[in-house]
Amino acid sequence: VGCRDYVALLAGERLGAGLVIDGHLLHGAQGGVGEMFAFDFIRDVDSAFGLGPSLERHARELIAAAATDTTARRGLATMDPARVHGRDVLELAAAGDPMAVQVTEAIGHVLARIVGVLGNMFDPERVIVCGAIADGIQPVLDAAQKTLAAQIHLPAPTLLRSTLGGDVVIRGALARARESARTV
């Protein structure tokens, strides 16, 4: 609301985006403007997988590394690596679990790189992280905000989390269909 230049970054399982510049949703010749496969080739991002799988992968690595240290096993360190979910990591980080905070800091750096690339290319005022992951993503956004300025040559966009929930894509499609039906 009140913004004509933003990126709505769907960031749960896979990366995808809706880019609105000067109040217009960008499509491209094939409709592929919001496809994020280019991040497979961006250093420190390395894939178009979303923040959920990134949180899980990094958490599993830390849990495995901490398996031999039985002195401080609590929170994330006690979880079964095969069962860890991104939501678990976000909840534990919000509660101050040191290992989970370490994971969100690392993924915050990844998000800063993603936002830096999008910011340098499209100069948005805001980047809004959307999807089911948005509910608990604030620790990652906070970590990303700390390093974002170093990733971008323009003023850094504001990072926000969407409050529209996991069905944001369906809501957007329905709103677009309603708008198209009214103008025909």
N, C-alpha and C positions, 0 to 999 in steps of 0.2 A: 504494500500500500504506500503510495506516495513516492515511488521510486521507478525511474524509467530505464535504468541500466543495472541489471543484476544477472547473476547466474544462480539458478536453482539446481544445486548439485545433489543428485540422487546418489547416495554413497554407501548403502547397506551392503548388499552382496556383490554388486558390480557398479562401476562408475558410469554415470550417464548425466546429461545436463540439459536443461532448458536455458537458452541464452536469450535474454531480452535486452536489446540495445536500442536506445532512442524510442522506447515504448513498443518496439516491434519484436516479436518472436522470430528468431532466425531459423531458417529451414535448410538452405543449401540446395544445390541442383538435384541431389538424390534424397533429400530429407535427413541427411546424416550429420548435421552440425553438432548435435549433442552427443554423438557417439564418442567415447573416450578411449578407443583402442590405441591412440597415439601414446598413452601413458605406459604402454608396454615398452616404449623406447626412451622414457625419461628417467635419467639417473635418480636413484633414491626413491622412485615410485615403482618402476619395473613391471607394472601390470595394470590392467584395467579392473582388477578385483577391487571390491569396495573396502571400506574401513572395517567392516565386521570380520571378514576373513583375515585381514591384516592384524587386527587385534588378537584374534585367536592364534595365528601363526606365531606372533611374537611372544604371546603368553606361554605357549607350549615350549618354545625355546628356553625361556627363563625358568619355567618349572623344571624342565629337564636338567638345566645347569645347576639348579638349587637342590636337586634330589639328594645329593651327597651331603649337604649341609643340614643337619637335623637340629641345629641350635635355635633357629628362628623360623620354624615352620608354622606359619599361620596364614590365614586368608588365602590368596591366590596360590601360594606355595604348597598348600595342602590339597589342591584340586587334582583330579585325574586329568592329565593332559588331553586324553582322548575325548573328554566330556566338556572341556572348557568352551564357553560360548562368549561371544563379544559382549553381550549384555552383562554377564557375570563380571567381566573385567571392568566395565564401566561402573557398575554398582559398587564394586570393591574400591575402585579409584575414588569415587565420590565419598566413600566412607573413610578414605585416607590410608588404605592398604599400600604399603611402600612398593611392593612389587607391581601391583596394578597401576599405581601412579607412574612407575617407570615405563610400563607398557604404553600408557596414554601419552606420555611425553614423547616416546619414539614415534608413535603414530601421528602425533601432533606435528612432528617434523615432516612426515610424509604429506599430511594435509596442507601444510604450508607450501610445500613444493608444488602440489597440485594447484592450489589457489594462486601461487606465484605465476605459474604458466598461464592460467586462465586470465589472471589480472594483467599480465604483460601483453597478452594477445587482444583482449576485449575491453579492458579498462572499465570494469563494472564498479558501481558504487558499493554493492553488497554481494556477498556470496552466502547463500542460504543452504545449509545442509538439510536435506529432506529424506523422507522415508522413515521406516520403523526405527532405524538407528538414532534418529534425531532426538528421541526422548531423553536418552542418557549421554549424549555426545558432548556436553559442556566441558568435561575435563580435557577432551581432545582439542576442542575449539580454543580453550584457554592456552594450552601448550602451543598450538599453531600460531596464535596471535603473537606470542613472544618472539618467534623467529620469522614471521611473515615479512617484515620490512626488509630483511636481507635477501629475500627471494624475488623482489619486485622493484622495478625502476620507476614506477609511477607511485602515487600515493596508494597505500594498501587499502583494499576494500574492507568494509566491516564484515566480520564473520558472525553469522546468526544461525540459530537452529530453527527449523520449521516447527510449527505447532499443529500442522495439519495431519500428522500421523502417518501410518504406513500405507494408506491408500491414496497418497497424494497424486500419483499418476492417474488413477481412475478418476479422482475429483477433477483434475485438470482436463482430462479427455471429455468428461461430461460437460464441464463448463464451456469448452471449445465447441462441442457439438451443439449445445444450446445456443451459443452465440452465432454459429453458422446457420442454424435453422431460422433464427430471427432475421437474418440479413438476406435470406433467399426469397 
